[in-house]
């Protein structure tokens, strides 16, 4: 739908975030979509998603200028992701 145009999209494919690093502006909302058949929980120091099964999404709006590192809490040894808020 047209309401989805405000999101910065990040996809989880094959246990990795695509794109891995995103630079956004303060107040932007990132939406993660799980494209894998494995359920994941996305976690950082400031947010944590519910368990995302295939096709489910999680959104978070960033209000502070800083770098956020996040990872799959269910699979902590996999590649992490980064959100840079300018």
Buried (B, 14 or more C-beta within 10 A) or exposed (E): EEEEEEBBEBBBEEBBBEEEEBEBEEEBEBBBBBEBEBEBBBBBEEBEBEEBEEEBBBEBEBEEEEEBEBBBBBEEEBEBBBBEBE
